[in-house]
Structure formats: structure tokens, C-alpha cells
Amino acid sequence: MSAKPETDRLRTAGAELRKTAQFRRLLDGDDLEFLLEAHNGITAKIGEEAGFKGLWAGGLCMSAQYGVRDSNEASWTQVLEMLEFMADATRIPILLDGDTGYGNFNNVRRLVRKLEQRGIAAVCIEDKLYPKTNSFIDGNKQQLAEIDEFCSRIKAGKDAQADDDFAIITRVEAFIAGWGLGEALKRAEAYHAAGSDGILIHSALSTPNEILAFKREWADRLPVVIVPTKYYATPTEVLREAGFSIAIWANHLLRAAITTMQDCAATLAREQNLRSIEDSIAPVKEIFRLQGASELQDAEERYLPKDSRSTRAVILAASRGGALGTLTAERPKAMVEIRGQPLLGHIVTAYNAAGIKDITVVRGYRADTVTLPALDYVDNPDYADTSELVSLACALEQTTDIDGDLIVSFGDVIFKRYILDVLMEPAADFVIAVDTNWSASVNRDRAADYVRCSEPHSRHAFYHDVTLAAAGEELADDEIHGEWIGVLRASAEGLPILRALVGEMAAEPANRRAKLHHLLDELVRRGHVVRVVYTTGHWLDVDSLDDVLAAGSFA
């Protein structure tokens, strides 16, 4: 809803007009003005956008949002904290329902100082004893403060304020307590003499008789504020003609919200789906708008570093994994479940834990079964007659928008986030992770990507830049320094080199069955440096049924 023209004018002036001065204009003006109840930042924002020129932070609603009674069960420091959020969210003045001032004169003067620090324009204090009870709960049984003692609260508050425009409104509870017009006028006059800036005259009757009688006798000695909660049927024109300064809609946002939330909760509990309510509630984007999410996005553009390059991952998951037998009869190896989650899901979890969300999966065998959400997919239609190199070529052909680093991994290798962390550390065009914990007697029974490096793993290797010298499945035992775990990182600067070489090699018919260790070997042969980071464990290659069982413990 668009704001009223007058509110727009006040907002424009607000850059020059303090909130306290804005409130004074409402209080001292010739027209009847209106304040809307708000009890947190988002309701304050809603009230401002609706066109209200000021807000009422009511004690009943401030307490209710915490789920406690309106009997000072919410501490005044909790109220202050919420007021700060409300003031930050809006540019219009807030009048706090300060109950009794939370104590004696000393509490009131401290309250005033704290309110000014938080940009609150005014406070209303009522002439009852602390702790207070809501006026509509057995009001005629409630005790009023001694007049002289309550005047000390007013005087202390006025002496404490630093801004001359900060207003203290005094709420006369004589009608609520059953004392009548004479007592109300006597108290109002004493409060006026003590320095009050306005009188809030309160009534629990369903007609405005008491407040109209008070206004006729009081005339215009001080502005008079009213709360028409009980006499809501009174035409506003009657209140305007009587000359009241401000009328407060004191609890209506909260009451409206309670009804709506109760209906929503009951519907969800009964129907157990969202279909019947989704069209009748605010969209999530409206919450973002009220929160000012777009302003944060603009600020990020201004203040955060401009290099927005992000890391992309490619997972090669086109093969069936025939060694797993019936487990892959209807799905590829990447979708075999490990502890209730597909193998691919565990890989994605590791990437996500490292902050990598842009992930492309290359599918092949039973591509229709590889459907995890929030992933991009590329298909290798020739998966049965090709191998890893061609699958990577398919991915690179379809992901031309990569502007940061690229990490390539296999769809049957699960690893801990630690692997990704160590891969990202070296400032190199190409980095691979190599496991030092290999055993010739075991690994020779299966194909493995062995590597020879510039030096073997040792405590001295931590202080050197270890590089790849050769990679392959047929290296002699005395040449092997470890096993490449199937995870490769190419930097943003190295990616064009990788892209060109993969395209060139994949175009050769002889390379249809080439694997990624052939790519690594060719990079080295052409003089490119491939950095090696040694690791011991933290990964598992799922090739057999035994591996599937081991993966359950690993995951």
C-alpha cells in the first residue's frame, strides 16, 4: 500500500526533522492525528508504509509478543531492545507505552535517557503502582499512585531529557480505577504543573462519555490523547470535533495477526498440506522486502570485493559400475545408496560443506535415475563406448560460463571436505590430491591412478612444492609415490589450458577410451606444472561390494 501524501511529506522532511520534533507536530497540531500499535520491527515498518505518521509501542502487545502478561513480566531492558529494532526500521516517531515508568523517579529518568539514545520520540507513563496490571483487567480494583509521588516521576523525567522536544505523556487512570471526573481533572492538573507535555485520558466504557466530559472541562490546557479500544463504535468525527490531539489504535495489528495465525495453524494441522493457504498468505519475497534485503544486496555491490568468481565442480558419473552386479542393474554406481543416501549425494555434501554450490554432473548409464535436486546435468550419450576424458569434454562444452576455479572428481569417489580445503591452498594452475597410503599387494588387483612425483612423501615434502612427474596404471612399484584420488583442481587461469587440451585430445578417435590420468600425463609432457598435495586417507574409491560396505562406515 502506498503512503499518504502527508506521510511522504513528513518522510522527506524527516531527513531534517528529528523524530522528537515530528512527534511534537502531531501532538501540538490542530488536527486529530492517529498512531498505530507496533510491537517489533516488521510491524513498525508495516505501519509506516500504511501511511501512519507515528507509532504506539504498546505495553500489552510488547508483552504478548514475548508470550508473557502485561504486568511488567517483560523487563524494561527487553522492551528497550525491541524498541531499537523498531526505531531502526522506520523514519517516523514512536511513542512508548512506558507503563508506570518501571519504578520510581530514578527509574524514569534512566528510562528517558535510554529512550533518547535509541531514537524514541516520547514516552507515556501511567499513574499506577509498579508492577502494573493491564487497565482492562479488574481496573476498579487497581491502586493509583499518590499524586505527589507520581509528579516526582514526571519532574525527574523532564530534568533527565537532553532533547527539548522529547515528550512525556501522562496517562490518567482515574476513570479506570472508578474515581470519577473530579479525580481525573485534579490529577491531570497536577501532572500539568509537574511538566507533562500531554494527558492521555483512559476509559474502559463502551461509550466515550467519560473522555468527552473530561475534554469539555479540561479544554486545551494540554493536548489530550485517547485510546478508543473499548468505545470503538464512536464515529471518528465525534472525537475530531471534541478537539482531541491523538487517537491510538492500541492493539489491532497484534489482534489481527493472532486471528490469522490461529486460522493458518489450524488449517495446517488439519489438512497437512500448504495448498489451501499458500495463495492467502504473504509470499516470502514480501518478507525479504520488508526486511530490506535489496538494500543489503546494493551494499554488497558497493563494499564487497569485486572479484565474484566462484568455484565450479564437475562430477563424472556416466559409468554403470558393472562390478557391483545387481546393485547397478537399474541405476548407475553414483546412485547406489550409502547409509540411505546416494553415493552422489555424499559427494555433493562434501562440496557444499566447502561452500561449492555450482555443481555439474555428467550422466550416462540410466541418466533418468540421476535426479538429485539443485544440480546441473550434462549427458554423455556415448558413455558405453567412451571413458572419463570424453565425459569431461561433454561437461566443458556445456559449461562455458565458468569464471573461477574448476574442480573435477569422479562419481564413485567419496571424500572429506579436508581434501577440497588442501586442493584450494596452492597458488597453481593445476593441483591434484595424492594418497600416500597405497599398498601394491592390494591395489595391483584393480585399476588405480598411480603417480610419480618430484619427490616422495616425507616430512620434508611439506616444505617443498611437490609436482607431478608421471601418471598411469602401469607404473613400476619403485616409481610409485602414491595414488591420485581422482580429484583435480584447475585455477581460473589454468582452465583455458585444460579446456583446449581436453577438446584436442577428445577429438582424436584413439582417445575415446582415454582416462583422466592420460590427461594429467599429457599436461606434464607439454610442460605444464601440476602441483601435488599429499594426503593420507580421507577418501574412498567405491569399486566393489566390499567398498560399498566400507563406504557405510566412511560416510
SEVEX-53611 format. One record per residue (C-alpha): residue in one letter; x, y, z. Coordinates in nm, 2 decimals, always signed. Example, Ala and Ser with C-alpha at 12.3 -4.5 7.8 and 13.67 -1.06 7.14 Angstrom:
BEGIN
A:+1.23:-0.45:+0.78
S:+1.37:-0.11:+0.71
This chain:
BEGIN
M:+0.00:+0.00:+0.00
S:+0.14:+0.34:-0.09
A:+0.18:+0.60:+0.18
K:-0.04:+0.91:+0.21
P:+0.09:+1.23:+0.06
E:+0.12:+1.39:+0.40
T:+0.33:+1.10:+0.52
D:+0.55:+1.13:+0.22
R:+0.60:+1.49:+0.31
L:+0.69:+1.41:+0.66
R:+0.93:+1.14:+0.54
T:+1.10:+1.39:+0.31
A:+1.13:+1.64:+0.60
G:+1.24:+1.36:+0.83
A:+1.60:+1.39:+0.69
E:+1.60:+1.74:+0.85
L:+1.33:+1.69:+1.12
R:+1.42:+1.48:+1.42
K:+1.17:+1.22:+1.53
T:+1.10:+1.41:+1.85
A:+1.01:+1.72:+1.65
Q:+0.79:+1.51:+1.42
F:+0.60:+1.38:+1.73
R:+0.56:+1.73:+1.87
R:+0.40:+1.84:+1.54
L:+0.15:+1.56:+1.58
L:+0.08:+1.63:+1.95
D:+0.05:+2.01:+1.92
G:-0.12:+2.02:+1.58
D:-0.48:+2.14:+1.52
D:-0.60:+1.82:+1.36
L:-0.67:+1.48:+1.51
E:-0.38:+1.25:+1.44
F:-0.35:+0.87:+1.47
L:-0.09:+0.64:+1.60
L:-0.08:+0.27:+1.51
E:+0.03:+0.00:+1.75
A:+0.35:-0.18:+1.66
H:+0.54:-0.44:+1.86
N:+0.85:-0.52:+1.66
G:+1.05:-0.41:+1.36
I:+0.83:-0.56:+1.09
T:+0.50:-0.43:+1.23
A:+0.66:-0.09:+1.27
K:+0.76:-0.10:+0.90
I:+0.41:-0.21:+0.80
G:+0.26:+0.08:+1.00
E:+0.49:+0.33:+0.84
E:+0.42:+0.20:+0.49
A:+0.04:+0.21:+0.56
G:+0.07:+0.59:+0.59
F:+0.08:+0.64:+0.97
K:+0.28:+0.94:+1.09
G:+0.37:+0.78:+1.42
L:+0.36:+0.45:+1.61
W:+0.25:+0.34:+1.96
A:+0.47:+0.07:+2.12
G:+0.20:-0.06:+2.35
G:+0.28:-0.25:+2.67
L:+0.01:-0.51:+2.61
C:+0.14:-0.60:+2.26
M:+0.51:-0.58:+2.35
S:+0.45:-0.82:+2.63
A:+0.23:-1.05:+2.42
Q:+0.49:-1.10:+2.16
Y:+0.72:-1.25:+2.43
G:+0.43:-1.46:+2.54
V:+0.40:-1.30:+2.89
R:+0.14:-1.10:+3.07
D:+0.11:-0.72:+3.06
S:+0.22:-0.70:+3.42
N:+0.59:-0.59:+3.37
E:+0.68:-0.96:+3.32
A:+0.89:-0.85:+3.02
S:+1.18:-0.64:+3.16
W:+1.22:-0.28:+3.06
T:+1.56:-0.37:+2.90
Q:+1.39:-0.63:+2.68
V:+1.14:-0.36:+2.58
L:+1.43:-0.12:+2.50
E:+1.60:-0.38:+2.28
M:+1.29:-0.43:+2.07
L:+1.23:-0.05:+2.05
E:+1.58:-0.02:+1.90
F:+1.48:-0.26:+1.62
M:+1.16:-0.06:+1.56
A:+1.34:+0.27:+1.55
D:+1.60:+0.14:+1.31
A:+1.33:+0.00:+1.08
T:+1.14:+0.33:+1.04
R:+1.17:+0.71:+1.00
I:+0.86:+0.81:+1.19
P:+0.83:+0.88:+1.57
I:+0.75:+0.62:+1.83
L:+0.56:+0.68:+2.15
L:+0.64:+0.41:+2.41
D:+0.38:+0.29:+2.65
G:+0.62:+0.31:+2.94
D:+0.37:+0.16:+3.19
T:+0.44:+0.32:+3.53
G:+0.80:+0.42:+3.43
Y:+0.92:+0.08:+3.56
G:+0.97:+0.21:+3.91
N:+1.01:+0.54:+4.09
F:+1.16:+0.88:+3.98
N:+1.51:+0.73:+3.94
N:+1.39:+0.46:+3.71
V:+1.20:+0.71:+3.50
R:+1.50:+0.94:+3.45
R:+1.72:+0.65:+3.35
L:+1.44:+0.53:+3.11
V:+1.42:+0.87:+2.94
R:+1.80:+0.88:+2.88
K:+1.79:+0.53:+2.73
L:+1.49:+0.61:+2.51
E:+1.67:+0.92:+2.37
Q:+1.97:+0.71:+2.29
R:+1.76:+0.48:+2.08
G:+1.58:+0.74:+1.89
I:+1.24:+0.71:+2.06
A:+1.04:+1.03:+2.04
A:+0.82:+1.01:+2.35
V:+0.71:+0.80:+2.65
C:+0.37:+0.77:+2.82
I:+0.37:+0.68:+3.19
E:+0.06:+0.60:+3.39
D:-0.03:+0.69:+3.75
K:-0.04:+0.34:+3.89
L:+0.18:+0.13:+4.11
Y:+0.47:-0.09:+3.99
P:+0.43:-0.36:+3.88
K:+0.13:-0.26:+3.68
T:-0.17:-0.46:+3.57
N:-0.35:-0.40:+3.24
S:-0.62:-0.14:+3.28
F:-0.89:-0.37:+3.13
I:-0.83:-0.65:+3.40
D:-1.02:-0.55:+3.72
G:-0.94:-0.19:+3.67
N:-1.16:-0.07:+3.95
K:-0.96:-0.28:+4.20
Q:-0.62:-0.13:+4.10
Q:-0.45:+0.13:+4.31
L:-0.34:+0.46:+4.19
A:-0.01:+0.62:+4.28
E:+0.00:+0.91:+4.52
I:-0.02:+1.24:+4.32
D:+0.30:+1.39:+4.47
E:+0.50:+1.07:+4.42
F:+0.38:+1.04:+4.05
C:+0.47:+1.41:+3.99
S:+0.82:+1.33:+4.11
R:+0.85:+1.08:+3.82
I:+0.74:+1.34:+3.57
K:+0.98:+1.61:+3.70
A:+1.27:+1.36:+3.71
G:+1.20:+1.25:+3.35
K:+1.18:+1.61:+3.22
D:+1.50:+1.70:+3.40
A:+1.68:+1.40:+3.25
Q:+1.59:+1.46:+2.89
A:+1.85:+1.61:+2.66
D:+1.63:+1.69:+2.37
D:+1.38:+1.97:+2.44
D:+1.13:+1.81:+2.20
F:+1.13:+1.47:+2.38
A:+0.77:+1.44:+2.51
I:+0.64:+1.28:+2.84
I:+0.27:+1.20:+2.82
T:+0.10:+1.12:+3.15
R:-0.18:+0.87:+3.15
V:-0.46:+0.94:+3.40
E:-0.62:+0.62:+3.52
A:-0.88:+0.78:+3.75
F:-1.17:+0.66:+3.53
I:-1.03:+0.31:+3.51
A:-1.00:+0.29:+3.89
G:-1.35:+0.42:+3.94
W:-1.26:+0.76:+4.09
G:-1.47:+0.98:+3.85
L:-1.42:+1.31:+3.67
G:-1.32:+1.52:+3.97
E:-1.02:+1.30:+4.05
A:-0.92:+1.28:+3.68
L:-0.91:+1.66:+3.65
K:-0.73:+1.70:+3.98
R:-0.46:+1.46:+3.87
A:-0.43:+1.60:+3.52
E:-0.38:+1.95:+3.66
A:-0.11:+1.83:+3.90
Y:+0.07:+1.65:+3.62
H:+0.05:+1.96:+3.40
A:+0.22:+2.16:+3.67
A:+0.49:+1.90:+3.71
G:+0.59:+1.94:+3.34
S:+0.38:+1.69:+3.15
D:+0.36:+1.75:+2.77
G:+0.02:+1.59:+2.72
I:-0.25:+1.40:+2.90
L:-0.37:+1.05:+2.80
I:-0.72:+1.01:+2.94
H:-0.82:+0.64:+2.96
S:-1.16:+0.48:+2.99
A:-1.29:+0.12:+2.99
L:-1.65:+0.22:+2.89
S:-1.80:+0.12:+2.56
T:-1.91:+0.48:+2.51
P:-1.70:+0.79:+2.51
N:-1.89:+0.97:+2.78
E:-1.61:+0.99:+3.03
I:-1.34:+1.11:+2.80
L:-1.58:+1.37:+2.63
A:-1.67:+1.50:+2.98
F:-1.30:+1.53:+3.07
K:-1.22:+1.71:+2.75
R:-1.50:+1.96:+2.79
E:-1.38:+2.05:+3.14
W:-1.01:+2.03:+3.05
A:-1.04:+2.24:+2.74
D:-0.70:+2.30:+2.58
R:-0.47:+2.33:+2.88
L:-0.26:+2.04:+2.74
P:-0.30:+1.82:+2.43
V:-0.52:+1.52:+2.51
V:-0.45:+1.17:+2.38
I:-0.71:+0.89:+2.37
V:-0.72:+0.51:+2.32
P:-1.07:+0.42:+2.17
T:-1.03:+0.04:+2.22
K:-1.35:+0.00:+2.42
Y:-1.56:+0.28:+2.26
Y:-1.46:+0.17:+1.91
A:-1.81:+0.23:+1.76
T:-1.78:+0.60:+1.83
P:-1.76:+0.79:+1.49
T:-1.41:+0.94:+1.44
E:-1.58:+1.27:+1.36
V:-1.71:+1.30:+1.72
L:-1.35:+1.26:+1.85
R:-1.22:+1.51:+1.60
E:-1.49:+1.77:+1.69
A:-1.41:+1.73:+2.06
G:-1.06:+1.85:+1.99
F:-0.85:+1.55:+2.09
S:-0.49:+1.56:+1.97
I:-0.41:+1.20:+1.91
A:-0.61:+0.88:+1.89
I:-0.42:+0.55:+1.93
W:-0.52:+0.22:+1.77
A:-0.36:+0.04:+2.05
N:-0.35:-0.34:+1.98
H:-0.51:-0.40:+1.64
L:-0.21:-0.53:+1.44
L:-0.14:-0.79:+1.71
R:-0.51:-0.89:+1.73
A:-0.54:-0.92:+1.35
A:-0.22:-1.13:+1.34
I:-0.34:-1.37:+1.61
T:-0.66:-1.44:+1.43
T:-0.48:-1.51:+1.10
M:-0.21:-1.72:+1.26
Q:-0.46:-1.93:+1.45
D:-0.66:-2.00:+1.14
C:-0.34:-2.08:+0.95
A:-0.21:-2.31:+1.22
A:-0.54:-2.50:+1.25
T:-0.56:-2.54:+0.87
L:-0.21:-2.68:+0.85
A:-0.27:-2.92:+1.14
R:-0.60:-3.04:+0.99
E:-0.50:-3.07:+0.62
Q:-0.13:-3.14:+0.65
N:-0.05:-2.95:+0.33
L:+0.01:-2.60:+0.21
R:-0.23:-2.59:-0.09
S:-0.52:-2.42:+0.08
I:-0.33:-2.14:+0.25
E:-0.04:-2.06:+0.01
D:-0.25:-1.81:-0.20
S:-0.38:-1.63:+0.10
I:-0.06:-1.56:+0.29
A:+0.22:-1.32:+0.21
P:+0.49:-1.45:-0.03
V:+0.84:-1.50:+0.11
K:+0.96:-1.22:-0.11
E:+0.74:-0.98:+0.08
I:+0.92:-1.07:+0.40
F:+1.25:-1.00:+0.22
R:+1.12:-0.66:+0.10
L:+1.01:-0.56:+0.45
Q:+1.35:-0.67:+0.59
G:+1.53:-0.45:+0.33
A:+1.71:-0.74:+0.16
S:+1.75:-0.54:-0.16
E:+1.94:-0.27:+0.04
L:+2.19:-0.53:+0.16
Q:+2.24:-0.65:-0.20
D:+2.31:-0.29:-0.31
A:+2.55:-0.25:-0.02
E:+2.73:-0.57:-0.11
E:+2.79:-0.43:-0.46
R:+2.94:-0.12:-0.31
Y:+3.15:-0.26:-0.03
L:+3.24:-0.63:-0.10
P:+3.54:-0.71:-0.32
K:+3.45:-0.70:-0.69
D:+3.61:-1.04:-0.77
S:+3.29:-1.25:-0.77
R:+3.44:-1.56:-0.94
S:+3.31:-1.88:-0.78
T:+3.44:-2.23:-0.79
R:+3.25:-2.48:-1.00
A:+3.26:-2.86:-0.97
V:+3.22:-3.13:-1.23
I:+3.14:-3.48:-1.12
L:+3.19:-3.76:-1.38
A:+2.92:-4.01:-1.32
A:+2.84:-4.16:-1.66
S:+2.96:-4.52:-1.60
R:+2.74:-4.81:-1.48
G:+2.99:-4.97:-1.24
G:+2.93:-5.33:-1.36
A:+3.14:-5.48:-1.08
L:+2.86:-5.40:-0.84
G:+2.64:-5.65:-1.01
T:+2.26:-5.62:-0.95
L:+2.31:-5.30:-0.74
T:+2.36:-5.12:-1.07
A:+2.11:-5.31:-1.28
E:+1.87:-5.02:-1.28
R:+2.09:-4.73:-1.17
P:+2.45:-4.61:-1.22
K:+2.71:-4.66:-0.95
A:+2.67:-4.29:-0.84
M:+2.32:-4.36:-0.73
V:+2.39:-4.67:-0.52
E:+2.27:-4.59:-0.17
I:+2.52:-4.55:+0.12
R:+2.36:-4.50:+0.46
G:+2.03:-4.40:+0.30
Q:+2.18:-4.15:+0.06
P:+2.31:-4.20:-0.30
L:+2.68:-4.21:-0.34
L:+2.65:-3.89:-0.55
G:+2.47:-3.72:-0.26
H:+2.77:-3.78:-0.03
I:+3.00:-3.62:-0.29
V:+2.77:-3.32:-0.32
T:+2.75:-3.28:+0.06
A:+3.13:-3.26:+0.07
Y:+3.13:-2.99:-0.20
N:+2.85:-2.79:-0.02
A:+3.04:-2.81:+0.31
A:+3.33:-2.63:+0.13
G:+3.10:-2.36:+0.00
I:+3.08:-2.50:-0.35
K:+2.72:-2.49:-0.48
D:+2.76:-2.48:-0.86
I:+2.79:-2.84:-0.95
T:+2.75:-3.01:-1.29
V:+2.71:-3.39:-1.31
V:+2.79:-3.58:-1.63
R:+2.53:-3.86:-1.67
G:+2.54:-4.16:-1.90
Y:+2.40:-4.50:-1.80
R:+2.04:-4.48:-1.68
A:+2.06:-4.10:-1.69
D:+1.69:-4.08:-1.60
T:+1.77:-4.21:-1.25
V:+2.02:-3.94:-1.17
T:+1.79:-3.66:-1.05
L:+1.93:-3.51:-0.73
P:+1.80:-3.15:-0.68
A:+1.99:-2.83:-0.72
L:+2.24:-2.97:-0.97
D:+2.31:-2.91:-1.33
Y:+2.33:-3.21:-1.57
V:+2.51:-3.29:-1.89
D:+2.47:-3.62:-2.07
N:+2.74:-3.82:-2.24
P:+2.53:-4.02:-2.50
D:+2.84:-4.23:-2.59
Y:+2.91:-4.34:-2.23
A:+2.92:-4.70:-2.33
D:+3.20:-4.66:-2.58
T:+3.39:-4.38:-2.41
S:+3.55:-4.30:-2.08
E:+3.64:-4.02:-1.84
L:+3.81:-3.79:-2.09
V:+3.51:-3.77:-2.32
S:+3.27:-3.72:-2.03
L:+3.49:-3.42:-1.92
A:+3.48:-3.29:-2.27
C:+3.10:-3.30:-2.27
A:+3.09:-3.11:-1.94
L:+3.33:-2.84:-2.06
E:+3.14:-2.79:-2.39
Q:+2.82:-2.72:-2.19
T:+2.98:-2.50:-1.91
T:+3.13:-2.21:-2.10
D:+3.03:-1.97:-1.82
I:+3.28:-2.08:-1.56
D:+3.47:-1.77:-1.44
G:+3.65:-1.92:-1.14
D:+3.83:-2.24:-1.04
L:+3.71:-2.58:-1.16
I:+3.73:-2.90:-0.95
V:+3.68:-3.23:-1.13
S:+3.61:-3.55:-0.95
F:+3.47:-3.90:-1.01
G:+3.12:-4.01:-0.93
D:+3.24:-4.31:-0.74
V:+3.49:-4.14:-0.51
I:+3.37:-4.00:-0.18
F:+3.59:-3.78:+0.02
K:+3.60:-3.55:+0.32
R:+3.59:-3.17:+0.29
Y:+3.95:-3.17:+0.40
I:+4.05:-3.28:+0.05
L:+3.89:-2.98:-0.10
D:+4.05:-2.75:+0.15
V:+4.40:-2.87:+0.08
L:+4.34:-2.85:-0.30
M:+4.24:-2.49:-0.28
E:+4.56:-2.38:-0.09
P:+4.84:-2.39:-0.36
A:+4.86:-2.10:-0.60
A:+4.90:-2.31:-0.90
D:+4.72:-2.37:-1.23
F:+4.67:-2.74:-1.17
V:+4.66:-2.93:-0.84
I:+4.59:-3.29:-0.76
A:+4.55:-3.48:-0.43
V:+4.76:-3.79:-0.39
D:+4.72:-4.06:-0.13
T:+5.04:-4.19:+0.03
N:+4.86:-4.49:+0.19
W:+4.87:-4.73:-0.10
S:+4.97:-5.09:-0.10
A:+5.10:-5.27:-0.41
S:+4.97:-5.61:-0.29
V:+4.61:-5.47:-0.27
N:+4.60:-5.21:-0.54
R:+4.75:-5.42:-0.81
D:+4.43:-5.62:-0.81
R:+4.24:-5.33:-0.95
A:+4.30:-5.04:-1.18
A:+4.44:-4.74:-1.00
D:+4.57:-4.40:-1.10
Y:+4.93:-4.42:-0.97
V:+5.16:-4.13:-0.98
R:+5.53:-4.05:-0.97
C:+5.62:-3.71:-0.82
S:+5.91:-3.48:-0.80
E:+5.98:-3.63:-0.46
P:+5.81:-3.89:-0.24
H:+5.60:-3.81:+0.07
S:+5.81:-3.73:+0.37
R:+5.81:-3.47:+0.65
H:+6.04:-3.26:+0.42
A:+5.79:-3.26:+0.14
F:+5.57:-3.03:+0.34
Y:+5.82:-2.75:+0.28
H:+5.86:-2.81:-0.09
D:+5.65:-2.76:-0.40
V:+5.59:-3.12:-0.50
T:+5.49:-3.17:-0.86
L:+5.36:-3.45:-1.08
A:+5.62:-3.63:-1.30
A:+5.41:-3.91:-1.44
A:+5.06:-4.07:-1.40
G:+4.93:-4.41:-1.51
E:+4.80:-4.75:-1.42
E:+5.12:-4.93:-1.53
L:+5.39:-4.76:-1.33
A:+5.65:-4.99:-1.17
D:+5.63:-5.03:-0.80
D:+5.96:-4.85:-0.74
E:+5.83:-4.55:-0.93
I:+5.50:-4.51:-0.74
H:+5.48:-4.23:-0.48
G:+5.11:-4.26:-0.43
E:+4.76:-4.29:-0.58
W:+4.58:-4.00:-0.74
I:+4.24:-4.00:-0.57
G:+4.06:-3.87:-0.87
V:+4.02:-3.50:-0.77
L:+4.17:-3.23:-0.98
R:+4.16:-2.85:-0.94
A:+4.22:-2.61:-1.23
S:+4.25:-2.25:-1.15
A:+4.07:-1.98:-1.34
E:+4.39:-1.91:-1.52
G:+4.46:-2.28:-1.59
L:+4.11:-2.36:-1.71
P:+4.15:-2.23:-2.07
I:+4.46:-2.45:-2.10
L:+4.27:-2.75:-1.96
R:+3.97:-2.68:-2.19
A:+4.18:-2.66:-2.50
L:+4.38:-2.98:-2.42
V:+4.07:-3.18:-2.34
G:+3.90:-3.07:-2.66
E:+4.21:-3.16:-2.86
M:+4.25:-3.50:-2.70
A:+3.88:-3.59:-2.71
A:+3.87:-3.52:-3.09
E:+4.12:-3.80:-3.15
P:+3.94:-4.13:-3.21
A:+4.23:-4.31:-3.04
N:+4.14:-4.13:-2.71
R:+3.78:-4.24:-2.70
R:+3.86:-4.47:-2.40
A:+4.12:-4.23:-2.25
K:+4.10:-4.17:-1.88
L:+4.19:-3.86:-1.68
H:+4.54:-3.99:-1.58
H:+4.61:-3.97:-1.96
L:+4.52:-3.60:-1.94
L:+4.74:-3.54:-1.64
D:+5.03:-3.72:-1.82
E:+4.98:-3.50:-2.13
L:+4.98:-3.18:-1.92
V:+5.32:-3.28:-1.78
R:+5.45:-3.38:-2.12
R:+5.36:-3.04:-2.26
G:+5.55:-2.87:-1.98
H:+5.26:-2.76:-1.76
V:+5.32:-2.78:-1.38
V:+5.08:-3.00:-1.19
R:+5.11:-2.94:-0.81
V:+5.07:-3.24:-0.58
V:+4.93:-3.22:-0.23
Y:+4.98:-3.54:-0.03
T:+4.71:-3.68:+0.19
T:+4.68:-4.00:+0.39
G:+4.32:-4.13:+0.37
H:+4.02:-3.90:+0.38
W:+3.87:-4.06:+0.07
L:+3.73:-4.39:-0.06
D:+3.70:-4.53:-0.42
V:+3.38:-4.74:-0.44
D:+3.46:-5.01:-0.69
S:+3.33:-5.33:-0.53
L:+3.07:-5.47:-0.30
D:+3.33:-5.46:-0.02
D:+3.38:-5.09:-0.10
V:+3.01:-5.03:-0.06
L:+3.02:-5.18:+0.29
A:+3.33:-4.98:+0.38
A:+3.16:-4.66:+0.25
G:+2.89:-4.70:+0.51
S:+3.15:-4.66:+0.78
F:+3.33:-4.39:+0.60
A:+3.02:-4.18:+0.54
